[in-house]
Amino acid sequence: MHSERFDLTQKFLAQMLAVRRSSVSEVAGALAADSCIRYSRGTITILDRARLQAHACSCYEVIRETLDAALPPHADTTRH
């Protein structure tokens, strides 16, 4: 995500990952306890991106670079 805050329900995330909703709740709770994210009512706010990335698997960086190349962030239209 190119935003620090986005909507994502536990139910939807569980379906995407083919895991139980309780597993998503457990992991989200652990990431929140480590101050990586805040998760409330289907809204995730990234508090510490570097800490969150440290929890990710080693393939994260490869996937991130591939996605950024295919779908670059929108240009800031407020700059002149």
Contacts in CASP RR format, 6 or more apart in sequence:
PFRMAT RR
TARGET T0000
AUTHOR 0000-0000-0000
METHOD contacts of the structure
MODEL  1
MHSERFDLTQKFLAQMLAVRRSSVSEVAGALAADSCIRYSRGTITILDRA
RLQAHACSCYEVIRETLDAALPPHADTTRH
1 46 0 8 1.000
2 73 0 8 1.000
2 74 0 8 1.000
4 45 0 8 1.000
4 46 0 8 1.000
4 49 0 8 1.000
5 43 0 8 1.000
5 44 0 8 1.000
5 45 0 8 1.000
5 46 0 8 1.000
6 43 0 8 1.000
6 44 0 8 1.000
7 42 0 8 1.000
7 43 0 8 1.000
7 44 0 8 1.000
8 42 0 8 1.000
8 43 0 8 1.000
8 44 0 8 1.000
9 42 0 8 1.000
10 21 0 8 1.000
10 24 0 8 1.000
10 25 0 8 1.000
10 28 0 8 1.000
10 42 0 8 1.000
11 21 0 8 1.000
13 24 0 8 1.000
14 20 0 8 1.000
14 21 0 8 1.000
14 23 0 8 1.000
14 24 0 8 1.000
17 24 0 8 1.000
28 37 0 8 1.000
28 39 0 8 1.000
28 44 0 8 1.000
29 39 0 8 1.000
31 37 0 8 1.000
31 39 0 8 1.000
31 52 0 8 1.000
31 55 0 8 1.000
32 38 0 8 1.000
32 39 0 8 1.000
34 51 0 8 1.000
34 55 0 8 1.000
35 47 0 8 1.000
35 48 0 8 1.000
35 51 0 8 1.000
36 46 0 8 1.000
36 47 0 8 1.000
36 48 0 8 1.000
36 51 0 8 1.000
36 52 0 8 1.000
36 55 0 8 1.000
37 44 0 8 1.000
37 45 0 8 1.000
37 46 0 8 1.000
37 47 0 8 1.000
37 52 0 8 1.000
38 44 0 8 1.000
38 45 0 8 1.000
38 47 0 8 1.000
39 45 0 8 1.000
46 52 0 8 1.000
53 60 0 8 1.000
END
